[in-house]
Amino acid sequence: MKIVLYGTKNCKSCDILLSNLKEAILKLDNKENIELIKVESIIEISKKSIDKIPALEIDGNIISKGFVYSVDDLVKIISNYEENLDISEYDNQFVCDEKGCRLNDK
């Protein structure tokens, strides 16, 4: 499995999501089969038509833009993604947009 985090340098929410991803991957049984990459190039981010960062891609599919998932949600998302289950049920803890990052008030 290939997980790509799209985000720029000095992006606090990107750093938090990266940290959460690393911690989540360590909790998984198949961690040795997961490749985690961070893409910071604005050009590469633009090529993917990403308009909000951080953006998260799993195996070539963008699954979120502008959200910071908790470690527990990431464990569930990655596990369920491998099993081809629906990942839309997981609430995002944070939302990031032009107003900054804040708790998601869904």
Rosetta silent file (secondary structure, phi, psi, omega in degrees, C-alpha in Angstrom):
SEQUENCE: MKIVLYGTKNCKSCDILLSNLKEAILKLDNKENIELIKVESIIEISKKSIDKIPALEIDGNIISKGFVYSVDDLVKIISNYEENLDISEYDNQFVCDEKGCRLNDK
SCORE:     score description
SCORE:     0.000 S_00000001
   1 L     0.000  137.041  178.322    0.000    0.000    0.000 S_00000001
   2 E  -114.996  121.643  178.352    1.253    3.454   -0.891 S_00000001
   3 E  -112.959  127.552 -179.736    0.124    6.413    1.218 S_00000001
   4 E  -120.386  128.682  174.081    0.960    9.916    0.041 S_00000001
   5 E  -105.467  121.200  176.771    0.546   13.040    2.145 S_00000001
   6 E   -99.794  122.967  179.656    0.443   16.240    0.119 S_00000001
   7 L  -174.169  153.674 -176.489    1.393   19.331    2.095 S_00000001
   8 L   -91.038  166.513  173.496    3.823   22.200    2.106 S_00000001
   9 L   -65.366  151.754  178.979    6.663   23.005    4.483 S_00000001
  10 L    63.783   23.345  175.204    5.630   25.021    7.536 S_00000001
  11 L   -99.777  107.067 -174.636    2.060   23.685    7.317 S_00000001
  12 H   -61.023  -43.833 -179.219    1.098   22.870   10.892 S_00000001
  13 H   -66.566  -32.547  176.834   -1.877   20.687    9.965 S_00000001
  14 H   -65.470  -42.621  179.322    0.302   18.791    7.455 S_00000001
  15 H   -64.569  -39.551  178.823    2.876   18.103   10.170 S_00000001
  16 H   -65.383  -45.036  179.649    0.171   16.898   12.557 S_00000001
  17 H   -64.102  -40.385  177.671   -1.308   14.565    9.942 S_00000001
  18 H   -60.606  -45.356  178.336    2.145   13.209    9.078 S_00000001
  19 H   -61.664  -44.132  178.980    2.837   12.512   12.744 S_00000001
  20 H   -64.113  -38.753  177.574   -0.568   10.843   13.143 S_00000001
  21 H   -62.797  -45.845 -179.995    0.044    8.734   10.028 S_00000001
  22 H   -60.147  -43.567 -179.982    3.405    7.524   11.307 S_00000001
  23 H   -66.606  -40.825  179.791    1.886    6.585   14.653 S_00000001
  24 H   -64.260  -43.751 -179.357   -1.090    4.859   13.008 S_00000001
  25 H   -61.016  -38.356  178.600    1.132    2.822   10.684 S_00000001
  26 H   -62.184  -26.063 -178.722    3.162    1.582   13.666 S_00000001
  27 H   -82.830  -11.177 -175.762   -0.063    0.193   15.162 S_00000001
  28 L   -87.656  147.300  179.355   -0.898   -1.867   12.070 S_00000001
  29 L   -67.735  -31.677 -174.565    0.005   -5.521   11.639 S_00000001
  30 L  -102.752   31.087 -175.087    1.081   -5.023    8.022 S_00000001
  31 H   -56.058  -28.725 -179.294    3.232   -1.929    8.574 S_00000001
  32 H   -70.904  -14.745  179.242    6.083   -3.410    6.553 S_00000001
  33 H   -98.256    8.313 -177.630    3.822   -3.363    3.454 S_00000001
  34 L  -111.720  128.037  176.483    3.026    0.347    3.746 S_00000001
  35 E  -107.899  122.665  179.499    5.050    3.032    2.004 S_00000001
  36 E  -110.696  126.910 -178.884    4.520    6.576    3.340 S_00000001
  37 E  -129.155  139.504  171.907    5.602    9.534    1.225 S_00000001
  38 E  -110.954  126.708  178.573    5.237   13.272    1.834 S_00000001
  39 E  -108.126  119.111 -177.796    5.038   15.453   -1.266 S_00000001
  40 L  -107.875   -6.423 -176.941    5.813   19.122   -0.607 S_00000001
  41 L   -71.828  123.298  177.172    6.162   20.355   -4.184 S_00000001
  42 H   -59.946  -36.300 -179.833    3.509   22.918   -5.115 S_00000001
  43 H   -63.114  -47.237  179.615    3.863   21.758   -8.718 S_00000001
  44 H   -66.161  -38.151  177.878    3.112   18.123   -7.808 S_00000001
  45 H   -63.220  -42.721  178.912    0.233   19.206   -5.554 S_00000001
  46 H   -64.504  -38.580  179.335   -1.202   21.285   -8.429 S_00000001
  47 H   -59.562  -29.492  179.542   -0.881   18.381  -10.863 S_00000001
  48 L   -87.714    2.257 -177.993   -3.229   16.401   -8.609 S_00000001
  49 L    59.183   36.450  178.746   -5.747   19.314   -8.590 S_00000001
  50 L   -86.096  122.481 -177.898   -5.462   19.533   -4.809 S_00000001
  51 L  -106.597   -9.567  177.509   -6.978   22.780   -3.581 S_00000001
  52 L  -138.033  136.532  176.552   -6.716   22.187    0.184 S_00000001
  53 L  -117.410  155.801   -1.869   -3.876   20.727    2.193 S_00000001
  54 L   -71.791  151.222  173.898   -3.119   18.437    3.801 S_00000001
  55 E  -119.667  144.888 -175.978   -4.404   15.956    1.258 S_00000001
  56 E  -121.501  130.256 -179.677   -4.222   12.223    1.745 S_00000001
  57 E  -124.361  134.611  174.694   -3.913    9.670   -1.039 S_00000001
  58 E  -123.865  122.981  178.800   -4.051    5.899   -0.695 S_00000001
  59 L    47.595   44.837  174.886   -3.014    3.741   -3.646 S_00000001
  60 L    86.836   -2.337 -179.769   -3.590    6.562   -6.111 S_00000001
  61 E  -110.505  122.211  175.471   -6.961    7.686   -4.750 S_00000001
  62 E   -71.245  120.260 -178.253   -7.301   11.048   -2.996 S_00000001
  63 E  -105.326  -16.655  176.948   -9.398   10.297    0.086 S_00000001
  64 E  -159.764  152.906  174.957   -9.322   13.687    1.812 S_00000001
  65 E  -137.293  128.243  175.863   -8.370   17.317    1.363 S_00000001
  66 L    77.639   17.896 -179.133   -7.997   19.800    4.192 S_00000001
  67 E  -121.885  147.690  174.151   -8.595   17.332    7.036 S_00000001
  68 E  -117.363  110.051  179.533   -6.449   16.097    9.900 S_00000001
  69 L   -84.137  150.714  173.863   -7.480   12.625   11.029 S_00000001
  70 L   -73.079  164.614  177.498   -6.784   11.263   14.497 S_00000001
  71 H   -58.874  -46.588 -178.127   -4.435    8.304   14.907 S_00000001
  72 H   -62.114  -42.552  177.877   -7.360    6.000   15.703 S_00000001
  73 H   -64.290  -38.829  178.801   -9.314    7.114   12.638 S_00000001
  74 H   -64.659  -39.673  176.611   -6.245    6.606   10.447 S_00000001
  75 H   -59.068  -46.378  179.941   -5.790    3.062   11.758 S_00000001
  76 H   -65.461  -44.842 -178.537   -9.425    2.325   10.870 S_00000001
  77 H   -60.896  -48.461 -178.189   -9.231    4.062    7.486 S_00000001
  78 H   -64.989  -44.296  179.226   -6.064    2.251    6.423 S_00000001
  79 H   -62.259  -46.570 -178.998   -7.314   -1.114    7.681 S_00000001
  80 H   -69.705  -32.139  178.379  -10.706   -0.686    6.041 S_00000001
  81 H   -63.604  -39.780  177.997   -9.170    0.595    2.822 S_00000001
  82 H   -63.412  -32.515 -178.188   -7.202   -2.628    2.518 S_00000001
  83 L   -93.164    7.344 -179.892  -10.418   -4.580    2.972 S_00000001
  84 L    59.561   35.982  177.595  -12.272   -2.353    0.450 S_00000001
  85 L   -94.540  163.847 -179.205  -14.720   -1.154    3.094 S_00000001
  86 L   -70.709  126.076 -179.966  -16.480    2.202    3.170 S_00000001
  87 L  -103.964    3.389 -175.041  -14.293    4.836    4.860 S_00000001
  88 L   -72.716  -12.233 -176.759  -16.788    7.697    4.662 S_00000001
  89 L   -77.539  -13.120 -175.436  -18.145    7.024    8.161 S_00000001
  90 L   -83.833  122.242  179.021  -15.083    8.363    9.957 S_00000001
  91 L   -73.766  145.161  175.138  -15.467   11.887   11.219 S_00000001
  92 L   -87.364  137.845  179.489  -12.599   14.272   10.792 S_00000001
  93 L   -79.554  -31.482 -178.652  -11.392   15.887   13.973 S_00000001
  94 E  -127.856  152.168  170.912  -10.100   19.018   12.285 S_00000001
  95 E  -126.201  138.708 -179.692  -11.007   20.993    9.220 S_00000001
  96 E  -124.728  128.155  177.156   -8.551   23.320    7.536 S_00000001
  97 E  -149.396 -161.303 -177.952   -9.544   26.003    5.044 S_00000001
  98 L   -60.839  -18.134  178.903   -8.925   29.658    4.293 S_00000001
  99 L   -88.912   -2.308 -178.592   -9.962   30.478    7.884 S_00000001
 100 E   104.961 -166.812 -178.908   -7.267   28.200    9.334 S_00000001
 101 E  -105.514  141.361 -179.230   -7.545   24.874   11.182 S_00000001
 102 E  -157.436  168.823  176.196  -10.126   24.182   13.843 S_00000001
 103 E   -62.783  138.459  177.237  -12.161   21.370   15.352 S_00000001
 104 L   -72.415  129.089 -176.298  -14.690   20.028   12.906 S_00000001
 105 L  -104.411   36.206  174.917  -18.169   20.954   14.106 S_00000001
 106 L   -66.269    0.000    0.000  -20.127   18.249   12.240 S_00000001
